[in-house]
Amino acid sequence: MAVSYQVKQGDCIFSIAYENGFFADTIWNHPNNKDLKEKRKDPNVLMPGDSVYVPDKRLREYSEATNQVYKYKCKNTPKLLRIQLMYIDTPVKGIDYKISIDGGVEKDGTTDPDGWLQTSILPKAKKVKISMEGGIEYEIALGYLNPADEVSGIQGRLAHLGFYEGKVDGVLNPEIKNAVKAFQISQNLEATGEIDSSIEDLLKQLTGV
């Protein structure tokens, strides 16, 4: 049965589609989700409370000979997770790491010349843990970055870039304005502390989402 799904923190179109047995494009490009697509633009970045239309499933039938073994592959899995490690403006290249998804088995890897690490994940994955030499560990909550045109989205991106250490609560307080000023100075912009579409676009460009 078709439903109107209310987005929760940590959801994206890919996780919603996976949990409901659809390709992500089937839901994202559905006519009933046109307004959502125009508003959010990126299927990876939704806002809690957004409404996503999930259509009825269509049964696909296959005719096969009996007494045979057949294999079917789910095409919407897995997804590729890519994370770039930086020290200020310099990529952290050639460093060994261990990565675990949702508390699962750790995988070994080494960052490439541009500081990127990558691994395959299920679309419903929620948490990534990265461990490196020297006891350095990072935990990343997947799907928790809100849209850049929301204050909480600005807070999250500035926090990722090291300019903001406060709560990601959607409150436009003096601390976030000071963080915006520091970010503007780092980009050789006038330090107004004001958030506009150019700041939103620049933050999306630098964080990749």
N, C-alpha and C positions, 0 to 999 in steps of 0.2 A: 504494500500500500504506500502511495506517495505521502511524504511528510514534509513539514516545514521544520527543519532542524535549527535549534538555537545554538550558536557557536559558543563554546566554552574556552577558557584560557588553555592554550596548548594545541588547539585545533587548527588545521589548515584544510584546504580543499582535498589534498592528497590523503590525509588521514581520514577525513569524512568519507571519501569515496572508497577507500580500502575497507573500512569498517562496514560499509553497506554493499560491498560487492560490485562496485562500478569502476570504470576508468575515470580518472580525474577530469579529463576533457568532457566526458559525458555530462557531468554535473556543472562544471564551470561554464560550459557553452550552452547550457539549456536556456531556452527563451525566458523561463520564469526566474532565472538568476541574472538577467540582463542588467538590472539596476545595481545589484551587488557588484557585478563585474566592472561596471563603469565607475563605481564609487571606490572600490578597493584596488582595482587594476592588477594586483599581484595575487595569484591563488595561494601563495605561501604566507601571506600576511593578512589575517582577518582580525576583527575586533570582537571580543566577547559581547554577546547580545545580537550580533549580526544574524540574519535569518537566511538559511541556505535551503533551497528547494531540492529535495531528493525524490526523483521520480520512481514510478513502479519499475520493478525489474522485468525485463523481457526474456522469456524463456527461449533459449536456442536449442534446437534439436539436431542430433547427429544420427546418421544411419551407418552402423558398423556391423561387420560380421561377428557372430558369436564365437566364444571359445578363443578369443584373442586378447592380448594385453595392449592397451592404448595409453599414451601419455599426453596430458594436456598441461600447458604452461600458462600460468597467470601473468599476463603481459605488463601489469601495472606495478610489479615488484621485481627487484628491490629498487630503492632510490639511492642516488649518489649523494653523500654528505661530504662537502669540502669546507675546510677551515684553514684560514691563513694565520700563521703565528708571526707577530711583528714585535720588535723591540724598538719603540718609538717609531721611526720611519724605515727601519731596516728589517727585511725579512729574516726570520730565524730559520736558516737553511741547514740541512744535513744533520739535524738533531734526531736521535732515536726517541720514540715514544711508544706508549701502550695506550690503547683506546678500548673502552668498554661501552656497549650500548645497553641501556636499561638494566645495568647490573649483570650483564651476560659475560661470556668468556672474553678475556682480553686478547686483542690482536696487536702484533708488533708492526711497527712501520718507521719510516724515516721521512722527514719533511724534504720537499723538492727544493731546487735552487731559488724558488720564489717564496719559500716558507709554507707551502701548502701541504696539508695532509688530507687524505681522502679515504673513505670506506663506504661499503654498501650498508644500507639500513632499511628496515621495513618502514612504510609510510606512517605507521602509527607510533613510531619511536618517540619517546618523550625526554630522555635524558642521556647525555654523553659525558663520560669521564675520561679525561686525558691525563696521563702520568708521564713525567719526564725526569731525566737525571737531576740529582740535587734535591729530590723530594718535592719538586714542583708539581702541583695538581690543579686542574681546572675542571669544574662541573658546569655544563651548559644545558639549560632547559630549552628544548626545541619547541618552536611554535609560540613562544612567550613574548616575542617582539611585536608590539602593536603597530598599526599603520603610522606612517610618519606625519600624517596630518592630525594626529591626536597628541596631546601633551605627553601622555604616557609613552607614546612612540618616540617622541623627541628625547625624553628622559632615558629610555632604554638605549637608544643609539649613542647618546653622549656618554652614558655609562660604559658602553662597549669600547668607546674611543678613549676612555680615561679622563673625561672632563667632569663627570658627575658621580657623586658617591651617595646621594640621598635616596629616598624611597621612590620607587616607580609607582606613583599613585595618581597621576593625572592632574596634580595640583600645580598651578603656575605660581610657584613661590619665589622669593628672592634668590634662593640657592640655585634654582634652574636658570634664572635670568643671568646670574653670575657665570654659570657654566656655559651658557650661550655666548656671553661676551668673550670668555677664554677661548672658545672654539673659533669665534670670528677673528680674534687676534692671530690664532695659529694659521688661519687661512688668508691673512693679510687683508681682512675686511674691516670696515668700521665697526667698532665695538658698541653696538646699540643695545644688545640684550634682547632685541625684538625677534620674534619668530615669524618668518614669512615663507612663501613657497620656494624661494631660492635657497633658504637654509634647509628646508625639508628635502629638496632635491639633492643638495650637496651631501647631507647626512646619508641619504639612501645610496648615493654614489660611493661614498667612502666605506659604508658597511656592507654594501652589496644587496641590501633589501630595503 
